[in-house]
Amino acid sequence: MSLTVLMNAGPWLSVPPPGYGGIENIIATLVPELRRLGVRVVLASVESSTLPVDEKFSVFPDGQFHALQRPYNQVCGVSQAHLNGVIRQLHHRDDIDLVHDHVEAVGLATLAAMGPDGPPVLHTLHWDLAKHPELYGNLDAGDRVRVNGVSASQLARAPRALREHSVGHVHLSTPLAVGADRTPRPEKGDYAIILGRINPGKGQDVGARLAQRVGVPLVLAGPVGPYHRPEDLAAAGDEARQNPDVRFFYDEVAPHVDGELVRWVGTVAGQDRDDLLAGAKAALFPLRWEEPGGTAVVESLALGTPVVATARGCLPELIEHGRTGLLTTDEDELGDLLLAASLLDADECRREAAARFTPAVMAQRYVELYERVRHGAKARQLLVA
């Protein structure tokens, strides 16, 4: 395949990220498979990114995630500076066949504003589409710019204008799914785990209360705002409470964290994280929002850990109730399902992951969408001409 794609990862974290980083982890999973299929990849990221690619450029030396939740007037220029670098590249070179953009809101708006002379664009929607109603509800990006979701349920809730620009959805994947059905059965502990950034949408406070009520040990693994370790958060003092996720943790989660039945261990990365997730009796997702993609869900399945979750967002697409997990619309029922999770078969979870959620499956689907977007843009150019 002769195709050069500019992969716009954004300025927030390196690729792969040093621990937590959902979008950057997905890009790090996708790119090697695209290159295996013959796609040439130009990565727009930060200089500290180490992902092997054909070419890389950056505006910032390192990730700017630490600035993400500062007041708007202090952070509004970060994405724009990065996108300005992307546009400069596109103006000065003619070898980019398509831009695959992953930068929330500003990526779509900026690339669409290039007009008909810009390259074809596929913008992946990784987030809650209710966040930017004025942008998504009035989008008119023409035939050159298309979007894709990371689940069917995400796109079903999108404004009409955004759906009209959609070329479908691509479920997320994980390298852990490769050969997952042939790996030894994991040895399970007696604890459940909530993996991910601690914030109200993920519902760690709900999980902590449930664990205390039913007596199931619970591990909370993920950052609180920019703080990846309990000692870092403690050292930050009262100033840290300016961050909304930190306030949520202190006000709603910490009162239930006793260090015994409920523990917050901070960000866990690499093999330590995989071992922790594989050893859990269940991965708990007590969601308060419509989860768009569910990276931690497919990782749990790949490691043989059944999912217990609120049936919101993409969860019913990813989990088969009674086989690979247990779903409910009743928050109070989650505790009972948590007790029943050990009855599910870890091998069924791993077989599902190996069949549906490998990087190769995701990359092949994206190549199909690239060609569809390029064909649509070219057809429009010929029609206009």
Secondary structure, DSSP 8 states (H G I E B T S, - for coil): --EEEEEE--SSS-SS-SS--HHHHHHHHHHHHHHHTTEEEEEEE-TT-----SEEEESSSS--GGGTTS-HHHHHHHHHHHHHHHHHHHHH-S---EEEE--TTHHHHHHHTTGGGS--EEEE--S-TTS-HHHHHT---TTTEEEEESSHHHHHTS-HHHHTTEEEE-----GGGTTGGGS------S-EEEES--SGGGTHHHHHHHHHHHT--EEEES-BTTB-SHHHHHHHGGGGGGSHHHHHIIIIIGGG--SSSEEEEE---HHHHHHHHHT-SEEEE--SS--SS-HHHHHHHHTT--EEEE--TTHHHH--BTTTEEEES-GGGHHHHHHHGGGS-HHHHHHHHHHH--HHHHHHHHHHHHHHHHHHHHHHHHHH-
